[in-house]
Amino acid sequence: GAVVSQHPSRVICKSGTSVKIECRSLDFQATTMFWYRQFPKQSLMLMATSNEGSKATYEQGVEKDKFLINHASLTLSTLTVTSAHPEDSSFYICSAWDSSTDTQYFGPGTRLTVL
Amino acid sequence: GIQVEQSPPDLILQEGANSTLRCNFSDSVNNLQWFHQNPWGQLINLFYIPSGTKQNGRLSATTVATERYSLLYISSSQTTDSGVYFCAARMDSSYKLIFGSGTRLLVRP
């Protein structure tokens, strides 16, 4: 199956700093990528949809100024958590949509801890 | 929006047993996927199955779109099958995959 990478896998930062997470589709081009957040023992919640070359679409309740998304190429989307606070600590997962198979493939996730 | 419900929420099996996981969805869908989330958090694609039946080794899945449900069968379970199983569905008019709450499976040796 298709491969999606995510970097870093784990990050610890101080409150008030910004953290950038990268999501790459390694063997296919993805015009659309998605960013999810997962709390312990819960399901995945969609945060935003990232479209190559255009602005991201955010889900209701997600602050677009706090979670900046950039999709500059067909293989890379980035999520920047700005001015992070302890409540932003979570597991963030990206996915890339392979239009040839209409299938979403997921990255391995990034565990963010804000002290 | 679409509602996706999974059952049972938790399941404990003895190694070698069979099981059936269920996913109900509230609207017509054009995409339904089953995933296995391993203990490290990686979501592994199991099936893309908006309708019909597919098999892959010990796993098989059936989606009856007209009745708005999908089933995942695990036969001869192994300890490595442990983890959380999610189904996710996309409505005809949407681009978003909506996840169910998952079934947490523990297979004991």
Interface residues (C-beta under 8 A of the other chain):
Chain A: G1 T32 F34 Q38 K41 Q42 S43 L44 M45 L46 T49 F91 I93 S95 T101 D102 T103 Q104 Y105 F106 P108 G109 R111
Chain B: N31 Q33 F35 W40 G41 Q42 L43 N45 Y48 F86 A88 Y95 K96 L97 I98 F99 G100 S101 G102 R104
